[in-house]
Amino acid sequence: MDWNTLKANAREKFRGACRVCPVCNGIVCAGEVPGMGGLGTGSAFRHNIDALAAYRLNLRTVHGVSQPKLSCRILGLELALPVIGAAIGGIAMNMNGALTEEDYDIAVVSGCRQAGTVAMTGDGPKPEVFAAGLKAIEQEGGAGIPIIKPRENNKIIEMAKRAADLGAPAFGIDIDAAALVNMVNAGQPVGPKTQAELEQIKKATGIPFIVKGIMTPDEAEACYQAGVDAIVVSNHGGRALDGVPGTAEVLPEIADIVKGRLTILVDGGVRSGSDVLKMLALGADAVLIGRPVAIGAVGGGAAGVSMVIGKMAAELRAAMILTGTEDVEGVTAQILW
Ligand SMILES: Cc1cc2nc3c(=O)[nH]c(=O)nc-3n(C[C@H](O)[C@H](O)[C@H](O)COP(=O)(O)O)c2cc1C
C-alpha cells in the first residue's frame, strides 16, 4: 500500500471524525472531544505543533556521520528507534467506530512490534477498552504497555498486576486524566495523586512504572522521589486542559531537573523524524506518537502503523545525517539553531 492510499482509506473510514489533513495540527478539529481534536479552543494541541515548529535544526554536513545509530534501550527494552505508539482508547466514541477497540489495539501493538518498537494502550470507563489492550499485549508477546486511568490505588495496582501476568514489560497511569468526567459519570472515580500515593503504587507493583501527563519540573522531581521509572511529558494531545503550553516548551526545564535520573518520554505534535530529533535535543529519551499512528491503524491496520513508524525512522535517519548526529542516545541542544 502506498502513502496516498493509506490516507484515502483512513479518511473514508473515519467518516469525518478525523479529516486526515495534509498537516495534523488541530486546527480543523479544534474542540472535537469526543473526536480526534483538542479540548475547548484546541489551543493546547496547537501549542504542541507551534512549539516544535519554533525550534530549528542546524544543517551540518562537513563530518563523518553517515551511518547513525537509531536503536536505543528504554525501560529495559531494545527499541529499533526512540519512537513508541501512544495510548489511544475509546475508539467507538472518538473515531466514529472506524475500528473495534480490539482491532485498533491489535493493529497498533502489532504494527509497532513489526517496526521494532512497542505501543502503549488505553483505558476508559468501559472495561472493554483496557481488556482490548491486554489482549493485544498478550497476543503480541508483550509488545505493549497499558496506561491505566488515575483510578483508586487498589484498582490501579490490581490492573497493573493483571497486565504484568500477561507479559506487559511496564505499565503507567495517565495522571492528567484526573478530571475526566466520563470516568466519574460511569461511577469510576479518578483524581490527582500525591507523591505518597505514587510511591505506594511503585512499591506494590513489580514492573517499571510510568507517569504520563507531567508538565512541570517540580512534579517531575516528585515522580523521581516517589520511585517512578519514567515520566511522559504530555498534555494528553491537548485533550486534558485548554490553554496549557506545548510540550516542547516545558521539556527543557523538566530535563534540567530529572535527566539521567529517570526515563523522559514526551508526546504532542510529533509529526516527522525532524520533530523526533528536536525532542531528543530538548532532553527526551524517546517520544510517543498519537494521531499519526491512529491514521495508520485506521487506514492500513498493522501494516499501516508499521508504515507510519518506518517513515518516521527514514526521516529520523536523514535528519541525523544532516545534523551530524551519530547516536540517538546522547543528543544535545547543540544541534538546534
Ligand atoms: C482519540 C484519542 C484518545 C486518547 N486516549 C488516551 C488514553 O486512553 N490514554 C492515554 O494515556 N492517552 C490517550 N490519548 C493521548 C495520547 O496518548 C497522546 O498523549 C497524544 O495523542 C499525543 O499527541 P499527538 O496525537 O499529537 O501525537 C488519546 C488521544 C486521542 C487523540
The ligand as a MOL file (V3000), in Angstrom:
LIG
                    3D

  0  0  0     0  0            999 V3000
M  V30 BEGIN CTAB
M  V30 COUNTS 31 33 0 0 0
M  V30 BEGIN ATOM
M  V30 1 C -8.6870 9.9070 20.4150 0
M  V30 2 C -7.6410 9.9130 21.4720 0
M  V30 3 C -7.7620 9.0560 22.5610 0
M  V30 4 C -6.7790 9.0200 23.5450 0
M  V30 5 N -6.9000 8.1240 24.5870 0
M  V30 6 C -5.9050 8.0520 25.5230 0
M  V30 7 C -5.9600 7.0730 26.5810 0
M  V30 8 O -6.8730 6.2690 26.6910 0
M  V30 9 N -4.9360 7.0710 27.4760 0
M  V30 10 C -3.8730 7.9360 27.3920 0
M  V30 11 O -2.9460 7.8750 28.2110 0
M  V30 12 N -3.8070 8.8660 26.4070 0
M  V30 13 C -4.7770 8.9310 25.4720 0
M  V30 14 N -4.6770 9.8500 24.4470 0
M  V30 15 C -3.4930 10.7580 24.3920 0
M  V30 16 C -2.3280 10.1150 23.6390 0
M  V30 17 O -1.7840 9.0260 24.3460 0
M  V30 18 C -1.1720 11.1050 23.3960 0
M  V30 19 O -0.8140 11.7020 24.6250 0
M  V30 20 C -1.4650 12.2000 22.3670 0
M  V30 21 O -2.3160 11.7220 21.3470 0
M  V30 22 C -0.1480 12.6930 21.7670 0
M  V30 23 O -0.3390 13.7450 20.8800 0
M  V30 24 P -0.3630 13.5790 19.2620 0
M  V30 25 O -1.6640 12.8940 18.9500 0
M  V30 26 O -0.3260 14.9950 18.8080 0
M  V30 27 O 0.8340 12.7700 18.8570 0
M  V30 28 C -5.6700 9.8900 23.4480 0
M  V30 29 C -5.5380 10.7380 22.3390 0
M  V30 30 C -6.5060 10.7530 21.3550 0
M  V30 31 C -6.3100 11.6570 20.1580 0
M  V30 END ATOM
M  V30 BEGIN BOND
M  V30 1 1 1 2
M  V30 2 1 2 3
M  V30 3 2 2 30
M  V30 4 2 3 4
M  V30 5 1 4 5
M  V30 6 1 4 28
M  V30 7 2 5 6
M  V30 8 1 6 7
M  V30 9 1 6 13
M  V30 10 2 7 8
M  V30 11 1 7 9
M  V30 12 1 9 10
M  V30 13 2 10 11
M  V30 14 1 10 12
M  V30 15 2 12 13
M  V30 16 1 13 14
M  V30 17 1 14 15
M  V30 18 1 14 28
M  V30 19 1 15 16
M  V30 20 1 16 17
M  V30 21 1 16 18
M  V30 22 1 18 19
M  V30 23 1 18 20
M  V30 24 1 20 21
M  V30 25 1 20 22
M  V30 26 1 22 23
M  V30 27 1 23 24
M  V30 28 2 24 25
M  V30 29 1 24 26
M  V30 30 1 24 27
M  V30 31 2 28 29
M  V30 32 1 29 30
M  V30 33 1 30 31
M  V30 END BOND
M  V30 END CTAB
M  END
